[in-house]
Amino acid sequence: MGSGTTLVEAKLLRRNAVGIDINPQAVSISARNLQFQCQSNSKIFMRNGSATELHFIKDNHIDFICTHPPYANIIKYSKGIEGDVSLLGVDEFLAEMKKVAKESFRVLKKGKICAIMIGDIRKHGKVIPLGFRTMECFLQEGFVNKEIIIKEQHNCHSMDYWEKRSNSFLLLAHEYIFVFQRD
Ligand SMILES: C[S@@+](CC[C@H](N)C(=O)[O-])C[C@H]1O[C@@H](n2cnc3c(N)ncnc32)[C@H](O)[C@@H]1O
């Protein structure tokens, strides 16, 4: 959920939606951002929990998944909430992403789409291709690639900071949206 952007769009598109975030603060921010009137009878549910464990959703039940996880621990979204994947190093993060992929595959109806937005990261001057490594987690759980979209990313908060320090490497200026299908 984060700040609830996806749920806001779902409401505007008159879709029913389930939003999940491990951080109770994200749930309350999303709830606040959803307090607008529009001609929509959609049902929006919010749940404080982990995307790695969706027992409250039946198998083959969901028409579309849209997820935007943290990029491992590059930005920490909490100070120690258990299950918050933004507190994990790359390998542990990917292990959790495999669980997210497995649960996503289970709850999604056959033939439907799961989209994930994720970017690469840089540690000690070297690129870690977190995007493609996360993509592999979803492929290993049975999804197939329908599209790989490269989203340019400019004018970020951190741009100034990195520009001053980036004389030996290029700035990462894109993210991926992997669009998977459950065949
Ligand atoms: C990149 S932000 C999402 C931003 C969102 N797209 C928006 O527009 O606001 C990542 C979110 O993932 C949440 N998160 C971290 N670990 C999680 C987990 N195990 N299950 C569900 N959400 C988690 C964080 O609390 C954070 O709100």
The ligand as an SDF file (V2000), in Angstrom:
LIG
                    3D

 27 29  0  0  0  0  0  0  0  0999 V2000
    7.9910    1.3840   -2.1420 C   0  0  0  0  0  0  0  0  0  0  0  0
    6.8050    1.4490   -0.8290 S   0  0  0  0  0  0  0  0  0  0  0  0
    5.2760    1.4160   -1.6810 C   0  0  0  0  0  0  0  0  0  0  0  0
    4.8950    2.7870   -2.1790 C   0  0  0  0  0  0  0  0  0  0  0  0
    3.5640    2.8470   -2.8690 C   0  0  0  0  0  0  0  0  0  0  0  0
    3.6740    2.3680   -4.2450 N   0  0  0  0  0  0  0  0  0  0  0  0
    3.0000    4.2560   -2.8560 C   0  0  0  0  0  0  0  0  0  0  0  0
    2.6360    4.7670   -3.9180 O   0  0  0  0  0  0  0  0  0  0  0  0
    2.9430    4.8800   -1.8010 O   0  0  0  0  0  0  0  0  0  0  0  0
    6.9860   -0.1450   -0.1250 C   0  0  0  0  0  0  0  0  0  0  0  0
    6.0160   -0.5000    1.0000 C   0  0  0  0  0  0  0  0  0  0  0  0
    6.1920   -1.8990    1.3010 O   0  0  0  0  0  0  0  0  0  0  0  0
    5.8820   -2.0860    2.6600 C   0  0  0  0  0  0  0  0  0  0  0  0
    6.3550   -3.4010    3.1040 N   0  0  0  0  0  0  0  0  0  0  0  0
    7.5550   -3.7700    3.5790 C   0  0  0  0  0  0  0  0  0  0  0  0
    7.5800   -5.0880    3.8720 N   0  0  0  0  0  0  0  0  0  0  0  0
    6.3480   -5.5790    3.5530 C   0  0  0  0  0  0  0  0  0  0  0  0
    5.7490   -6.8710    3.6230 C   0  0  0  0  0  0  0  0  0  0  0  0
    6.4230   -7.9520    4.0690 N   0  0  0  0  0  0  0  0  0  0  0  0
    4.4630   -7.0050    3.2410 N   0  0  0  0  0  0  0  0  0  0  0  0
    3.7470   -5.9380    2.8140 C   0  0  0  0  0  0  0  0  0  0  0  0
    4.2670   -4.6790    2.7270 N   0  0  0  0  0  0  0  0  0  0  0  0
    5.5600   -4.5040    3.0830 C   0  0  0  0  0  0  0  0  0  0  0  0
    6.5090   -0.8860    3.3280 C   0  0  0  0  0  0  0  0  0  0  0  0
    5.9520   -0.6780    4.6110 O   0  0  0  0  0  0  0  0  0  0  0  0
    6.2100    0.2410    2.3180 C   0  0  0  0  0  0  0  0  0  0  0  0
    5.0280    0.9130    2.6700 O   0  0  0  0  0  0  0  0  0  0  0  0
  1  2  1  0
  2  3  1  0
  2 10  1  0
  3  4  1  0
  4  5  1  0
  5  6  1  0
  5  7  1  0
  7  8  2  0
  7  9  1  0
 10 11  1  0
 11 12  1  0
 11 26  1  0
 12 13  1  0
 13 14  1  0
 13 24  1  0
 14 15  1  0
 14 23  1  0
 15 16  2  0
 16 17  1  0
 17 18  1  0
 17 23  2  0
 18 19  1  0
 18 20  2  0
 20 21  1  0
 21 22  2  0
 22 23  1  0
 24 25  1  0
 24 26  1  0
 26 27  1  0
M  CHG  2   2   1   9  -1
M  END
$$$$
